[in-house]
């Protein structure tokens, strides 16, 4: 017996078959991805954000907590002051925005907007409220193996995702890992990787040369002539060492002394802290801290390590969260390109980590290989757990055709959220009001075609968007008011 759509699912899909979906996709010239909703704005940031308090400061600039005026959501805003001596920092800042805008992963902080004035840059990002993992470690000294493994699995999954996108972080350390929230217990720790200011794209020959990173966590090859993305694996190995014992494997009174020890690559599991640690954990650390990077494992290899797999506590495929997600995905079908784009916009821009935490757990349960996206095979495994395999194969094809908005052949996290969240929640009155205000950038009470195209990143095929907008503009005044916008979106949920 196959699964049935829940009462909160996307009702229209029951009337659609695979041939219709294939026909829709073949005529679909619009590819939708989270990246297109990240904007650079030249107007004052004060028009969009109300600053609340300073969260931190460093050589790079300052970080503030701010309220997004249109939605009343709290976000983090990083500020960089332009000055003659900070050209390199400014370049890193812009690189961070560019790289973060391409990433769509539940364990990587999300970026929203870039603002530029004559004196400053600002980047508005997801606010992560649980504090630094470094501070958490300072309070707890050392973590149990299961907790360390859960943290490391999340980090390595995000690192593998980055490496598949040809991105090398180059400064992975506990200070650049934030807790989504202060955990009620060590079991529910969830992390976000931040600070991609030193990250870069791999070169065509996959070799990098710039010496960059933090002394305690830098890989030995980075101190030499050239290196690859496996420098991130070394940094992860150092972090795992620290998680389990509370101090780094390469120590010293100065950075020069630390880096001298890193170059040698020799470390030991000594002292009382290591007495209770399993041989399996030590084995993984040794592999990750292999001095010759050519023999060092990849992030994918590490995720398959027996010690990590032993301590995995992913949500069961039979859990309520996974079942609800699969049911909603099965019924997800939006035939209108503009509605599909707005739904993706809401999923990418207007949902907090708290709002998507249950879906993130379901996504990770389905993401068997932890690469940050759902393949056809992983979706099949999920659906085959609740229906006959033959039926599951047909359902998976339907889901991919309907929910894979960028045509990648995978379901990315934002696509999963858009398709699997209850439409009653995703398209609630409050959420639609937030979406409308976010697109109505001048606050006039109506969305112009220019605002629609700018807010949704609709750069191509302007004639198509003008036609679609005119279909929504029922009074023919050339703009979309809130009533027209809400009516359009409620059709998406079958209401």
C-alpha positions, 0 to 999 in steps of 0.5 A: 500500500502506497503512502498518501498525502497528508492533510497539509500536503500540496493538493494539486499533485494528485491530478498530475502524472509523470508525462505532464511533469515531463512536459512542464519541465521540457518547456521550462526555461526557468532554472531556480536556485537559492543563489539568485536571491542573494542581492547586492544593494547600493542603497543605505543598509538602514533602509532595510535593517535596524541595528540592535547590538554589536556581537563581535569585532576583529581585524576584519571589522565588526558583526552586529545583530540586526532586525530585517525591517520588512520581516522583523527577522533577526540576522547577523550583519558583518561590517567592513570599513573600506580603507587604503590598507584593507584592500586584501580584506575587502577582496576576501570579504567580496569573495566570501559573499560570492562563495557563500551565495553558491552554497545551499547546505544545512550546516553552512551559514546562509547569506542574504544581501551585500550592501556597499557604500562609499565607506563600507561593505555590509553582508547580511547573514543568517543569525546563529544564536548558540555561540562558538563551538570554541566557547562550548569547548572551553566550558566542557573541556573535552567531549565524549566520543559520540558527541565529538563524532556527531559534530565531526560528521556535520563538519565533514559533510559540509566540507565534502559538499564544498569540495564537490563545488570546488571550494576550499575553506582553508581556515576550519577551526572551532572558532569558525563553527557556531552552534545553531542554538544552545543545546538542551543536551549534547545529543542535539548539537547542530553546527554551522560553518562560518567565515568563508573569507579565506576560502577559494575556488580550486585552480584548474590543476587543483593546486593552491599556493597562498599560505593562509590559515591559523597556526594550530590548524594549518596543514603542513603542505600549506606551509610549503609550496603547493596544496589541495583541498585536503588541507581542510581534512587536516584541519578537521583532524586537528579539530577532532583531536581537540574535541576529544582531549581539549588541547591541540596536537601541535602546541607552542609558545608562539605561532612560529613554534607551533608551525615548526611542529606542524611541519614535522607532523609528529603528534602523540596520544599522551596523558590521562585524557587519551586513556579512555579514548577508543582506538577507532577514534585515534585511527581516524585522527591518524588518517586525517593527520597524514602528513603526505596529503596525497595519502590523506583521505577525502571528506567522503572517505572520512564519512565512511570511517567505522568510528563515525558511522558507529556514532551516527544518530540520524533520524530514522526513515520511519520517523514522523518528520521523514514520513511527513516530508516524503508525503508533502514532496510527493504531492508538490506540484506548482505549474506556474513559474512565478509561484514556484519562484516565490515559493523558493524565495520564501524557503531560501530567505524567510525561514530560520534554522529553528523553523526548518530544524525538523526538515533539516533532520529529515533531509539528513536522514535521507542524505545517506552519503552525507553530501548535502543533496539528495540523489535519485538513489537516496530518494528511492531508499526513502520511498521504498521504506514506505511503499513497494519499490516499483511504485517508489521508482515512479514517485521518485521520478515525479518528485525530481521533475516537480521539486528539482527546480534548478535541473541539477538532477538532485534535490538541494536543501532549499528545494527540499524545504520548499517541497516538503514543508507544509504549505499551511506553514510555508504559505501562512498569512504571516509568511506571505506578508513577509514575502510581499514586504521583502519584494516591495522594496520601496514600501509603496504597498505594491510590487512593480515589475522592476522590484519583482525581477530584482527581488527574485533574480529574474534576469532572463526572459523579461517578456515571460515575467512581464506576461506572468506578472500581468496575469496576477495584476487583475486590476491592470494597474501595472503592479501587484498589490498584496491582495493580488499577491496573496491570491496568486500564492494561495493557488499554489497550496490548492486553497 
